[in-house]
Structure formats: structure tokens, C-alpha cells
């Protein structure tokens, strides 16, 4: 049986958030939401809104250029 590559959409955004340590409770504090919501947004980065991206940039201290690059490859 041939190997089928399973590409997750928005994998670069997930890698960016995890690379800066924004997982679980820390992402919840940055977004101002409960931890369950933050974890669900991390599992499905396509559900992150522009407002969330602005807060991640401002409060999570991730440069806007890096966020743009992560989104650009989608």
C-alpha cells in the first residue's frame, strides 16, 4: 500500500505557536479565553480569528512578520 502524506492545514501556524511556547494555559492567557478553547484553537489553527492573531502578536510577543510568513504558505 502506498504512503499517503497527510497534510494538516495551517501546520506552519501550529508550529509557530508551539515554537514560541504558546500552548495550553499560556495561549489561554494571551487570548483571554479558557484553556479548553485555547487548546481547540491550537489543534485547529484555521479557527484562529484576526482578533486572536492581533493578541498573539501583541501579548504573545510574536513578530507580525513571522505570523504573515506562517500564513503565507497556506
mmJSON file of the N, C-alpha and C atoms, coordinates in Angstrom:
{"data_MODEL":{"atom_site":{
"group_PDB":["ATOM","ATOM","ATOM","ATOM","ATOM","ATOM","ATOM","ATOM","ATOM","ATOM","ATOM","ATOM","ATOM","ATOM","ATOM","ATOM","ATOM","ATOM","ATOM","ATOM","ATOM","ATOM","ATOM","ATOM","ATOM","ATOM","ATOM","ATOM","ATOM","ATOM","ATOM","ATOM","ATOM","ATOM","ATOM","ATOM","ATOM","ATOM","ATOM","ATOM","ATOM","ATOM","ATOM","ATOM","ATOM","ATOM","ATOM","ATOM","ATOM","ATOM","ATOM","ATOM","ATOM","ATOM","ATOM","ATOM","ATOM","ATOM","ATOM","ATOM","ATOM","ATOM","ATOM","ATOM","ATOM","ATOM","ATOM","ATOM","ATOM","ATOM","ATOM","ATOM","ATOM","ATOM","ATOM","ATOM","ATOM","ATOM","ATOM","ATOM","ATOM","ATOM","ATOM","ATOM","ATOM","ATOM","ATOM","ATOM","ATOM","ATOM","ATOM","ATOM","ATOM","ATOM","ATOM","ATOM","ATOM","ATOM","ATOM","ATOM","ATOM","ATOM","ATOM","ATOM","ATOM","ATOM","ATOM","ATOM","ATOM","ATOM","ATOM","ATOM","ATOM","ATOM","ATOM","ATOM","ATOM","ATOM","ATOM","ATOM","ATOM","ATOM","ATOM","ATOM","ATOM","ATOM","ATOM","ATOM","ATOM","ATOM","ATOM","ATOM","ATOM","ATOM","ATOM","ATOM","ATOM","ATOM","ATOM","ATOM","ATOM","ATOM","ATOM","ATOM","ATOM","ATOM","ATOM","ATOM","ATOM","ATOM","ATOM","ATOM","ATOM","ATOM","ATOM","ATOM","ATOM","ATOM","ATOM","ATOM","ATOM","ATOM","ATOM","ATOM","ATOM","ATOM","ATOM","ATOM","ATOM","ATOM","ATOM","ATOM","ATOM","ATOM","ATOM","ATOM","ATOM","ATOM","ATOM","ATOM","ATOM","ATOM","ATOM","ATOM","ATOM","ATOM","ATOM","ATOM","ATOM","ATOM","ATOM","ATOM","ATOM","ATOM","ATOM","ATOM","ATOM","ATOM","ATOM","ATOM","ATOM","ATOM","ATOM","ATOM","ATOM","ATOM","ATOM","ATOM","ATOM","ATOM","ATOM","ATOM","ATOM","ATOM","ATOM","ATOM","ATOM","ATOM","ATOM","ATOM","ATOM","ATOM"],
"id":[1,2,3,4,5,6,7,8,9,10,11,12,13,14,15,16,17,18,19,20,21,22,23,24,25,26,27,28,29,30,31,32,33,34,35,36,37,38,39,40,41,42,43,44,45,46,47,48,49,50,51,52,53,54,55,56,57,58,59,60,61,62,63,64,65,66,67,68,69,70,71,72,73,74,75,76,77,78,79,80,81,82,83,84,85,86,87,88,89,90,91,92,93,94,95,96,97,98,99,100,101,102,103,104,105,106,107,108,109,110,111,112,113,114,115,116,117,118,119,120,121,122,123,124,125,126,127,128,129,130,131,132,133,134,135,136,137,138,139,140,141,142,143,144,145,146,147,148,149,150,151,152,153,154,155,156,157,158,159,160,161,162,163,164,165,166,167,168,169,170,171,172,173,174,175,176,177,178,179,180,181,182,183,184,185,186,187,188,189,190,191,192,193,194,195,196,197,198,199,200,201,202,203,204,205,206,207,208,209,210,211,212,213,214,215,216,217,218,219,220,221,222],
"type_symbol":["N","C","C","N","C","C","N","C","C","N","C","C","N","C","C","N","C","C","N","C","C","N","C","C","N","C","C","N","C","C","N","C","C","N","C","C","N","C","C","N","C","C","N","C","C","N","C","C","N","C","C","N","C","C","N","C","C","N","C","C","N","C","C","N","C","C","N","C","C","N","C","C","N","C","C","N","C","C","N","C","C","N","C","C","N","C","C","N","C","C","N","C","C","N","C","C","N","C","C","N","C","C","N","C","C","N","C","C","N","C","C","N","C","C","N","C","C","N","C","C","N","C","C","N","C","C","N","C","C","N","C","C","N","C","C","N","C","C","N","C","C","N","C","C","N","C","C","N","C","C","N","C","C","N","C","C","N","C","C","N","C","C","N","C","C","N","C","C","N","C","C","N","C","C","N","C","C","N","C","C","N","C","C","N","C","C","N","C","C","N","C","C","N","C","C","N","C","C","N","C","C","N","C","C","N","C","C","N","C","C","N","C","C","N","C","C","N","C","C","N","C","C"],
"label_atom_id":["N","CA","C","N","CA","C","N","CA","C","N","CA","C","N","CA","C","N","CA","C","N","CA","C","N","CA","C","N","CA","C","N","CA","C","N","CA","C","N","CA","C","N","CA","C","N","CA","C","N","CA","C","N","CA","C","N","CA","C","N","CA","C","N","CA","C","N","CA","C","N","CA","C","N","CA","C","N","CA","C","N","CA","C","N","CA","C","N","CA","C","N","CA","C","N","CA","C","N","CA","C","N","CA","C","N","CA","C","N","CA","C","N","CA","C","N","CA","C","N","CA","C","N","CA","C","N","CA","C","N","CA","C","N","CA","C","N","CA","C","N","CA","C","N","CA","C","N","CA","C","N","CA","C","N","CA","C","N","CA","C","N","CA","C","N","CA","C","N","CA","C","N","CA","C","N","CA","C","N","CA","C","N","CA","C","N","CA","C","N","CA","C","N","CA","C","N","CA","C","N","CA","C","N","CA","C","N","CA","C","N","CA","C","N","CA","C","N","CA","C","N","CA","C","N","CA","C","N","CA","C","N","CA","C","N","CA","C","N","CA","C","N","CA","C","N","CA","C","N","CA","C","N","CA","C","N","CA","C"],
"label_alt_id":[null,null,null,null,null,null,null,null,null,null,null,null,null,null,null,null,null,null,null,null,null,null,null,null,null,null,null,null,null,null,null,null,null,null,null,null,null,null,null,null,null,null,null,null,null,null,null,null,null,null,null,null,null,null,null,null,null,null,null,null,null,null,null,null,null,null,null,null,null,null,null,null,null,null,null,null,null,null,null,null,null,null,null,null,null,null,null,null,null,null,null,null,null,null,null,null,null,null,null,null,null,null,null,null,null,null,null,null,null,null,null,null,null,null,null,null,null,null,null,null,null,null,null,null,null,null,null,null,null,null,null,null,null,null,null,null,null,null,null,null,null,null,null,null,null,null,null,null,null,null,null,null,null,null,null,null,null,null,null,null,null,null,null,null,null,null,null,null,null,null,null,null,null,null,null,null,null,null,null,null,null,null,null,null,null,null,null,null,null,null,null,null,null,null,null,null,null,null,null,null,null,null,null,null,null,null,null,null,null,null,null,null,null,null,null,null,null,null,null,null,null,null],
"label_comp_id":["UNK","UNK","UNK","UNK","UNK","UNK","UNK","UNK","UNK","UNK","UNK","UNK","UNK","UNK","UNK","UNK","UNK","UNK","UNK","UNK","UNK","UNK","UNK","UNK","UNK","UNK","UNK","UNK","UNK","UNK","UNK","UNK","UNK","UNK","UNK","UNK","UNK","UNK","UNK","UNK","UNK","UNK","UNK","UNK","UNK","UNK","UNK","UNK","UNK","UNK","UNK","UNK","UNK","UNK","UNK","UNK","UNK","UNK","UNK","UNK","UNK","UNK","UNK","UNK","UNK","UNK","UNK","UNK","UNK","UNK","UNK","UNK","UNK","UNK","UNK","UNK","UNK","UNK","UNK","UNK","UNK","UNK","UNK","UNK","UNK","UNK","UNK","UNK","UNK","UNK","UNK","UNK","UNK","UNK","UNK","UNK","UNK","UNK","UNK","UNK","UNK","UNK","UNK","UNK","UNK","UNK","UNK","UNK","UNK","UNK","UNK","UNK","UNK","UNK","UNK","UNK","UNK","UNK","UNK","UNK","UNK","UNK","UNK","UNK","UNK","UNK","UNK","UNK","UNK","UNK","UNK","UNK","UNK","UNK","UNK","UNK","UNK","UNK","UNK","UNK","UNK","UNK","UNK","UNK","UNK","UNK","UNK","UNK","UNK","UNK","UNK","UNK","UNK","UNK","UNK","UNK","UNK","UNK","UNK","UNK","UNK","UNK","UNK","UNK","UNK","UNK","UNK","UNK","UNK","UNK","UNK","UNK","UNK","UNK","UNK","UNK","UNK","UNK","UNK","UNK","UNK","UNK","UNK","UNK","UNK","UNK","UNK","UNK","UNK","UNK","UNK","UNK","UNK","UNK","UNK","UNK","UNK","UNK","UNK","UNK","UNK","UNK","UNK","UNK","UNK","UNK","UNK","UNK","UNK","UNK","UNK","UNK","UNK","UNK","UNK","UNK","UNK","UNK","UNK","UNK","UNK","UNK"],
"label_asym_id":["A","A","A","A","A","A","A","A","A","A","A","A","A","A","A","A","A","A","A","A","A","A","A","A","A","A","A","A","A","A","A","A","A","A","A","A","A","A","A","A","A","A","A","A","A","A","A","A","A","A","A","A","A","A","A","A","A","A","A","A","A","A","A","A","A","A","A","A","A","A","A","A","A","A","A","A","A","A","A","A","A","A","A","A","A","A","A","A","A","A","A","A","A","A","A","A","A","A","A","A","A","A","A","A","A","A","A","A","A","A","A","A","A","A","A","A","A","A","A","A","A","A","A","A","A","A","A","A","A","A","A","A","A","A","A","A","A","A","A","A","A","A","A","A","A","A","A","A","A","A","A","A","A","A","A","A","A","A","A","A","A","A","A","A","A","A","A","A","A","A","A","A","A","A","A","A","A","A","A","A","A","A","A","A","A","A","A","A","A","A","A","A","A","A","A","A","A","A","A","A","A","A","A","A","A","A","A","A","A","A","A","A","A","A","A","A","A","A","A","A","A","A"],
"label_entity_id":["1","1","1","1","1","1","1","1","1","1","1","1","1","1","1","1","1","1","1","1","1","1","1","1","1","1","1","1","1","1","1","1","1","1","1","1","1","1","1","1","1","1","1","1","1","1","1","1","1","1","1","1","1","1","1","1","1","1","1","1","1","1","1","1","1","1","1","1","1","1","1","1","1","1","1","1","1","1","1","1","1","1","1","1","1","1","1","1","1","1","1","1","1","1","1","1","1","1","1","1","1","1","1","1","1","1","1","1","1","1","1","1","1","1","1","1","1","1","1","1","1","1","1","1","1","1","1","1","1","1","1","1","1","1","1","1","1","1","1","1","1","1","1","1","1","1","1","1","1","1","1","1","1","1","1","1","1","1","1","1","1","1","1","1","1","1","1","1","1","1","1","1","1","1","1","1","1","1","1","1","1","1","1","1","1","1","1","1","1","1","1","1","1","1","1","1","1","1","1","1","1","1","1","1","1","1","1","1","1","1","1","1","1","1","1","1","1","1","1","1","1","1"],
"label_seq_id":[1,1,1,2,2,2,3,3,3,4,4,4,5,5,5,6,6,6,7,7,7,8,8,8,9,9,9,10,10,10,11,11,11,12,12,12,13,13,13,14,14,14,15,15,15,16,16,16,17,17,17,18,18,18,19,19,19,20,20,20,21,21,21,22,22,22,23,23,23,24,24,24,25,25,25,26,26,26,27,27,27,28,28,28,29,29,29,30,30,30,31,31,31,32,32,32,33,33,33,34,34,34,35,35,35,36,36,36,37,37,37,38,38,38,39,39,39,40,40,40,41,41,41,42,42,42,43,43,43,44,44,44,45,45,45,46,46,46,47,47,47,48,48,48,49,49,49,50,50,50,51,51,51,52,52,52,53,53,53,54,54,54,55,55,55,56,56,56,57,57,57,58,58,58,59,59,59,60,60,60,61,61,61,62,62,62,63,63,63,64,64,64,65,65,65,66,66,66,67,67,67,68,68,68,69,69,69,70,70,70,71,71,71,72,72,72,73,73,73,74,74,74],
"pdbx_PDB_ins_code":[null,null,null,null,null,null,null,null,null,null,null,null,null,null,null,null,null,null,null,null,null,null,null,null,null,null,null,null,null,null,null,null,null,null,null,null,null,null,null,null,null,null,null,null,null,null,null,null,null,null,null,null,null,null,null,null,null,null,null,null,null,null,null,null,null,null,null,null,null,null,null,null,null,null,null,null,null,null,null,null,null,null,null,null,null,null,null,null,null,null,null,null,null,null,null,null,null,null,null,null,null,null,null,null,null,null,null,null,null,null,null,null,null,null,null,null,null,null,null,null,null,null,null,null,null,null,null,null,null,null,null,null,null,null,null,null,null,null,null,null,null,null,null,null,null,null,null,null,null,null,null,null,null,null,null,null,null,null,null,null,null,null,null,null,null,null,null,null,null,null,null,null,null,null,null,null,null,null,null,null,null,null,null,null,null,null,null,null,null,null,null,null,null,null,null,null,null,null,null,null,null,null,null,null,null,null,null,null,null,null,null,null,null,null,null,null,null,null,null,null,null,null],
"Cartn_x":[0.841,0.0,0.893,0.638,1.495,1.287,2.328,2.277,1.567,0.567,-0.148,0.194,0.735,1.108,-0.157,-0.321,-1.497,-1.103,-1.412,-1.074,-2.158,-1.758,-2.698,-2.71,-3.889,-3.921,-3.414,-2.734,-2.209,-1.184,-0.432,0.571,1.677,1.988,3.03,2.62,1.344,0.864,0.945,0.594,0.692,2.151,3.053,4.477,5.006,4.537,4.966,4.529,3.279,2.766,3.491,3.693,4.396,5.864,6.461,7.856,8.071,7.089,7.172,6.61,6.228,5.751,4.323,3.557,2.167,1.287,1.276,0.441,-0.371,-1.559,-2.4,-2.702,-2.294,-2.66,-2.011,-0.82,-0.155,-0.88,-1.308,-2.085,-3.429,-4.022,-5.297,-5.159,-4.071,-3.846,-3.669,-2.944,-2.712,-4.026,-4.854,-6.103,-7.208,-7.069,-8.112,-9.31,-9.056,-10.118,-9.781,-10.716,-10.455,-9.446,-8.885,-7.839,-8.365,-9.608,-10.187,-10.326,-10.725,-10.848,-9.484,-8.496,-7.145,-6.59,-6.833,-6.352,-7.046,-8.336,-9.048,-8.561,-8.224,-7.673,-6.282,-5.535,-4.206,-4.31,-5.296,-5.476,-5.996,-6.761,-7.302,-6.968,-5.743,-5.328,-6.136,-6.907,-7.75,-8.871,-9.15,-10.22,-9.737,-8.465,-7.932,-8.378,-8.994,-9.513,-8.432,-8.733,-7.793,-7.589,-8.647,-8.527,-7.57,-7.672,-6.755,-5.318,-5.133,-3.779,-3.193,-4.018,-3.538,-3.104,-3.863,-3.499,-2.251,-2.113,-0.912,0.314,0.16,1.266,1.623,0.607,0.836,1.218,0.411,0.617,1.498,1.549,2.385,3.792,4.014,5.341,5.902,5.031,5.469,5.438,6.534,6.551,5.516,4.898,3.863,4.41,5.664,6.269,6.298,6.585,6.615,5.212,4.213,2.83,2.43,2.787,2.483,3.127,4.377,5.073,4.414,3.948,3.289,1.966,1.285,0.009,0.224,1.294,1.571,1.661,2.194,2.417,1.154,0.045,-1.184,-1.711],
"Cartn_y":[-1.166,0.0,1.238,2.2,3.382,4.309,5.041,6.012,7.271,7.706,8.933,9.985,11.062,12.132,12.852,12.967,13.624,15.04,16.001,17.393,18.024,18.481,19.212,20.66,21.227,22.634,23.508,24.572,25.547,24.951,23.953,23.331,24.321,25.265,26.248,27.154,27.496,28.338,27.577,26.311,25.49,25.375,25.173,25.083,26.392,27.513,28.819,29.007,28.72,28.889,27.969,26.73,25.79,26.19,26.738,27.164,28.294,29.154,30.248,29.849,28.596,28.108,28.501,28.894,29.272,28.034,27.247,26.047,26.058,25.536,25.35,26.618,26.638,27.745,29.066,29.004,30.245,30.888,30.083,30.594,31.122,30.458,30.915,32.291,32.532,33.865,34.927,34.593,35.555,35.899,34.88,35.1,35.63,35.483,35.904,34.977,33.692,32.688,31.542,30.61,29.456,28.519,27.639,26.76,25.775,25.318,24.372,25.024,26.279,26.998,27.199,27.533,27.734,26.44,25.32,24.036,23.657,23.967,23.641,24.509,25.778,26.647,26.191,25.622,25.113,23.847,23.003,21.791,22.089,23.163,23.565,25.05,25.379,26.766,27.558,26.887,27.599,28.361,28.037,28.721,29.965,30.283,31.48,32.7,33.648,34.849,35.917,36.958,38.077,38.771,38.846,39.434,38.611,37.272,36.392,36.586,36.726,36.948,38.256,39.28,40.569,40.426,39.682,39.482,38.617,37.629,36.783,37.626,38.52,39.401,40.35,40.974,41.984,41.367,40.43,39.888,38.639,37.919,36.72,37.016,38.275,38.744,37.953,37.678,37.059,38.147,38.388,39.429,39.175,40.252,40.153,39.547,39.806,39.248,37.716,37.161,35.701,35.113,35.812,35.343,35.385,36.462,36.558,35.437,35.127,34.05,32.698,32.474,31.197,31.076,32.184,32.161,32.132,32.734,32.863,31.512,30.51,29.218,28.377,28.862,28.076,28.162],
"Cartn_z":[0.0,0.0,0.0,-0.878,-0.954,0.238,0.543,1.63,1.14,1.867,1.535,2.577,2.12,3.026,3.481,4.781,5.345,5.751,4.903,5.192,6.045,7.225,8.056,7.566,7.421,7.031,8.183,7.832,8.793,9.751,9.304,10.15,10.53,9.646,9.939,11.103,11.173,12.273,13.593,13.562,14.768,15.218,14.278,14.616,15.189,14.642,15.133,16.582,16.881,18.245,19.217,18.811,19.688,19.854,18.82,18.89,19.884,20.023,20.988,22.346,22.501,23.79,24.115,23.118,23.355,23.234,24.288,24.309,25.6,25.533,26.708,27.468,28.724,29.61,29.202,28.653,28.242,27.058,26.098,24.975,25.467,26.451,27.012,27.634,28.35,28.945,27.877,26.822,25.743,25.036,24.782,24.062,24.961,26.272,27.195,27.168,26.926,26.846,27.788,27.933,28.797,28.119,28.934,28.419,27.388,27.552,26.59,25.212,25.172,23.905,23.263,24.081,23.555,22.974,23.64,23.134,21.825,21.722,20.484,19.334,19.622,18.577,18.165,19.091,18.755,17.915,18.186,17.399,15.999,15.863,14.565,14.351,13.944,13.811,12.787,11.945,10.995,11.671,12.924,13.652,14.385,14.277,14.919,14.115,14.787,14.123,14.008,13.263,13.135,14.475,15.27,16.601,17.456,17.345,18.079,17.608,16.297,15.766,16.272,16.376,16.894,18.35,19.124,20.531,20.657,19.789,19.806,19.473,18.522,18.135,19.279,19.861,20.895,22.236,22.735,24.074,24.092,22.969,22.89,22.42,22.016,21.586,20.41,19.437,18.191,17.124,16.427,15.399,14.304,13.85,12.823,11.535,11.228,10.012,10.056,11.23,11.346,11.217,11.732,11.59,10.124,9.431,7.997,7.21,7.513,6.821,7.064,8.284,8.603,7.843,7.65,6.941,5.437,4.961,3.542,2.821,3.493,2.866,2.756,3.265,3.21,1.847],
"occupancy":[1.0,1.0,1.0,1.0,1.0,1.0,1.0,1.0,1.0,1.0,1.0,1.0,1.0,1.0,1.0,1.0,1.0,1.0,1.0,1.0,1.0,1.0,1.0,1.0,1.0,1.0,1.0,1.0,1.0,1.0,1.0,1.0,1.0,1.0,1.0,1.0,1.0,1.0,1.0,1.0,1.0,1.0,1.0,1.0,1.0,1.0,1.0,1.0,1.0,1.0,1.0,1.0,1.0,1.0,1.0,1.0,1.0,1.0,1.0,1.0,1.0,1.0,1.0,1.0,1.0,1.0,1.0,1.0,1.0,1.0,1.0,1.0,1.0,1.0,1.0,1.0,1.0,1.0,1.0,1.0,1.0,1.0,1.0,1.0,1.0,1.0,1.0,1.0,1.0,1.0,1.0,1.0,1.0,1.0,1.0,1.0,1.0,1.0,1.0,1.0,1.0,1.0,1.0,1.0,1.0,1.0,1.0,1.0,1.0,1.0,1.0,1.0,1.0,1.0,1.0,1.0,1.0,1.0,1.0,1.0,1.0,1.0,1.0,1.0,1.0,1.0,1.0,1.0,1.0,1.0,1.0,1.0,1.0,1.0,1.0,1.0,1.0,1.0,1.0,1.0,1.0,1.0,1.0,1.0,1.0,1.0,1.0,1.0,1.0,1.0,1.0,1.0,1.0,1.0,1.0,1.0,1.0,1.0,1.0,1.0,1.0,1.0,1.0,1.0,1.0,1.0,1.0,1.0,1.0,1.0,1.0,1.0,1.0,1.0,1.0,1.0,1.0,1.0,1.0,1.0,1.0,1.0,1.0,1.0,1.0,1.0,1.0,1.0,1.0,1.0,1.0,1.0,1.0,1.0,1.0,1.0,1.0,1.0,1.0,1.0,1.0,1.0,1.0,1.0,1.0,1.0,1.0,1.0,1.0,1.0,1.0,1.0,1.0,1.0,1.0,1.0,1.0,1.0,1.0,1.0,1.0,1.0],
"B_iso_or_equiv":[0.0,0.0,0.0,0.0,0.0,0.0,0.0,0.0,0.0,0.0,0.0,0.0,0.0,0.0,0.0,0.0,0.0,0.0,0.0,0.0,0.0,0.0,0.0,0.0,0.0,0.0,0.0,0.0,0.0,0.0,0.0,0.0,0.0,0.0,0.0,0.0,0.0,0.0,0.0,0.0,0.0,0.0,0.0,0.0,0.0,0.0,0.0,0.0,0.0,0.0,0.0,0.0,0.0,0.0,0.0,0.0,0.0,0.0,0.0,0.0,0.0,0.0,0.0,0.0,0.0,0.0,0.0,0.0,0.0,0.0,0.0,0.0,0.0,0.0,0.0,0.0,0.0,0.0,0.0,0.0,0.0,0.0,0.0,0.0,0.0,0.0,0.0,0.0,0.0,0.0,0.0,0.0,0.0,0.0,0.0,0.0,0.0,0.0,0.0,0.0,0.0,0.0,0.0,0.0,0.0,0.0,0.0,0.0,0.0,0.0,0.0,0.0,0.0,0.0,0.0,0.0,0.0,0.0,0.0,0.0,0.0,0.0,0.0,0.0,0.0,0.0,0.0,0.0,0.0,0.0,0.0,0.0,0.0,0.0,0.0,0.0,0.0,0.0,0.0,0.0,0.0,0.0,0.0,0.0,0.0,0.0,0.0,0.0,0.0,0.0,0.0,0.0,0.0,0.0,0.0,0.0,0.0,0.0,0.0,0.0,0.0,0.0,0.0,0.0,0.0,0.0,0.0,0.0,0.0,0.0,0.0,0.0,0.0,0.0,0.0,0.0,0.0,0.0,0.0,0.0,0.0,0.0,0.0,0.0,0.0,0.0,0.0,0.0,0.0,0.0,0.0,0.0,0.0,0.0,0.0,0.0,0.0,0.0,0.0,0.0,0.0,0.0,0.0,0.0,0.0,0.0,0.0,0.0,0.0,0.0,0.0,0.0,0.0,0.0,0.0,0.0,0.0,0.0,0.0,0.0,0.0,0.0],
"pdbx_formal_charge":[null,null,null,null,null,null,null,null,null,null,null,null,null,null,null,null,null,null,null,null,null,null,null,null,null,null,null,null,null,null,null,null,null,null,null,null,null,null,null,null,null,null,null,null,null,null,null,null,null,null,null,null,null,null,null,null,null,null,null,null,null,null,null,null,null,null,null,null,null,null,null,null,null,null,null,null,null,null,null,null,null,null,null,null,null,null,null,null,null,null,null,null,null,null,null,null,null,null,null,null,null,null,null,null,null,null,null,null,null,null,null,null,null,null,null,null,null,null,null,null,null,null,null,null,null,null,null,null,null,null,null,null,null,null,null,null,null,null,null,null,null,null,null,null,null,null,null,null,null,null,null,null,null,null,null,null,null,null,null,null,null,null,null,null,null,null,null,null,null,null,null,null,null,null,null,null,null,null,null,null,null,null,null,null,null,null,null,null,null,null,null,null,null,null,null,null,null,null,null,null,null,null,null,null,null,null,null,null,null,null,null,null,null,null,null,null,null,null,null,null,null,null],
"auth_seq_id":[1,1,1,2,2,2,3,3,3,4,4,4,5,5,5,6,6,6,7,7,7,8,8,8,9,9,9,10,10,10,11,11,11,12,12,12,13,13,13,14,14,14,15,15,15,16,16,16,17,17,17,18,18,18,19,19,19,20,20,20,21,21,21,22,22,22,23,23,23,24,24,24,25,25,25,26,26,26,27,27,27,28,28,28,29,29,29,30,30,30,31,31,31,32,32,32,33,33,33,34,34,34,35,35,35,36,36,36,37,37,37,38,38,38,39,39,39,40,40,40,41,41,41,42,42,42,43,43,43,44,44,44,45,45,45,46,46,46,47,47,47,48,48,48,49,49,49,50,50,50,51,51,51,52,52,52,53,53,53,54,54,54,55,55,55,56,56,56,57,57,57,58,58,58,59,59,59,60,60,60,61,61,61,62,62,62,63,63,63,64,64,64,65,65,65,66,66,66,67,67,67,68,68,68,69,69,69,70,70,70,71,71,71,72,72,72,73,73,73,74,74,74],
"auth_comp_id":["UNK","UNK","UNK","UNK","UNK","UNK","UNK","UNK","UNK","UNK","UNK","UNK","UNK","UNK","UNK","UNK","UNK","UNK","UNK","UNK","UNK","UNK","UNK","UNK","UNK","UNK","UNK","UNK","UNK","UNK","UNK","UNK","UNK","UNK","UNK","UNK","UNK","UNK","UNK","UNK","UNK","UNK","UNK","UNK","UNK","UNK","UNK","UNK","UNK","UNK","UNK","UNK","UNK","UNK","UNK","UNK","UNK","UNK","UNK","UNK","UNK","UNK","UNK","UNK","UNK","UNK","UNK","UNK","UNK","UNK","UNK","UNK","UNK","UNK","UNK","UNK","UNK","UNK","UNK","UNK","UNK","UNK","UNK","UNK","UNK","UNK","UNK","UNK","UNK","UNK","UNK","UNK","UNK","UNK","UNK","UNK","UNK","UNK","UNK","UNK","UNK","UNK","UNK","UNK","UNK","UNK","UNK","UNK","UNK","UNK","UNK","UNK","UNK","UNK","UNK","UNK","UNK","UNK","UNK","UNK","UNK","UNK","UNK","UNK","UNK","UNK","UNK","UNK","UNK","UNK","UNK","UNK","UNK","UNK","UNK","UNK","UNK","UNK","UNK","UNK","UNK","UNK","UNK","UNK","UNK","UNK","UNK","UNK","UNK","UNK","UNK","UNK","UNK","UNK","UNK","UNK","UNK","UNK","UNK","UNK","UNK","UNK","UNK","UNK","UNK","UNK","UNK","UNK","UNK","UNK","UNK","UNK","UNK","UNK","UNK","UNK","UNK","UNK","UNK","UNK","UNK","UNK","UNK","UNK","UNK","UNK","UNK","UNK","UNK","UNK","UNK","UNK","UNK","UNK","UNK","UNK","UNK","UNK","UNK","UNK","UNK","UNK","UNK","UNK","UNK","UNK","UNK","UNK","UNK","UNK","UNK","UNK","UNK","UNK","UNK","UNK","UNK","UNK","UNK","UNK","UNK","UNK"],
"auth_asym_id":["A","A","A","A","A","A","A","A","A","A","A","A","A","A","A","A","A","A","A","A","A","A","A","A","A","A","A","A","A","A","A","A","A","A","A","A","A","A","A","A","A","A","A","A","A","A","A","A","A","A","A","A","A","A","A","A","A","A","A","A","A","A","A","A","A","A","A","A","A","A","A","A","A","A","A","A","A","A","A","A","A","A","A","A","A","A","A","A","A","A","A","A","A","A","A","A","A","A","A","A","A","A","A","A","A","A","A","A","A","A","A","A","A","A","A","A","A","A","A","A","A","A","A","A","A","A","A","A","A","A","A","A","A","A","A","A","A","A","A","A","A","A","A","A","A","A","A","A","A","A","A","A","A","A","A","A","A","A","A","A","A","A","A","A","A","A","A","A","A","A","A","A","A","A","A","A","A","A","A","A","A","A","A","A","A","A","A","A","A","A","A","A","A","A","A","A","A","A","A","A","A","A","A","A","A","A","A","A","A","A","A","A","A","A","A","A","A","A","A","A","A","A"],
"auth_atom_id":["N","CA","C","N","CA","C","N","CA","C","N","CA","C","N","CA","C","N","CA","C","N","CA","C","N","CA","C","N","CA","C","N","CA","C","N","CA","C","N","CA","C","N","CA","C","N","CA","C","N","CA","C","N","CA","C","N","CA","C","N","CA","C","N","CA","C","N","CA","C","N","CA","C","N","CA","C","N","CA","C","N","CA","C","N","CA","C","N","CA","C","N","CA","C","N","CA","C","N","CA","C","N","CA","C","N","CA","C","N","CA","C","N","CA","C","N","CA","C","N","CA","C","N","CA","C","N","CA","C","N","CA","C","N","CA","C","N","CA","C","N","CA","C","N","CA","C","N","CA","C","N","CA","C","N","CA","C","N","CA","C","N","CA","C","N","CA","C","N","CA","C","N","CA","C","N","CA","C","N","CA","C","N","CA","C","N","CA","C","N","CA","C","N","CA","C","N","CA","C","N","CA","C","N","CA","C","N","CA","C","N","CA","C","N","CA","C","N","CA","C","N","CA","C","N","CA","C","N","CA","C","N","CA","C","N","CA","C","N","CA","C","N","CA","C","N","CA","C","N","CA","C","N","CA","C","N","CA","C"],
"pdbx_PDB_model_num":[1,1,1,1,1,1,1,1,1,1,1,1,1,1,1,1,1,1,1,1,1,1,1,1,1,1,1,1,1,1,1,1,1,1,1,1,1,1,1,1,1,1,1,1,1,1,1,1,1,1,1,1,1,1,1,1,1,1,1,1,1,1,1,1,1,1,1,1,1,1,1,1,1,1,1,1,1,1,1,1,1,1,1,1,1,1,1,1,1,1,1,1,1,1,1,1,1,1,1,1,1,1,1,1,1,1,1,1,1,1,1,1,1,1,1,1,1,1,1,1,1,1,1,1,1,1,1,1,1,1,1,1,1,1,1,1,1,1,1,1,1,1,1,1,1,1,1,1,1,1,1,1,1,1,1,1,1,1,1,1,1,1,1,1,1,1,1,1,1,1,1,1,1,1,1,1,1,1,1,1,1,1,1,1,1,1,1,1,1,1,1,1,1,1,1,1,1,1,1,1,1,1,1,1,1,1,1,1,1,1,1,1,1,1,1,1,1,1,1,1,1,1]
}}}
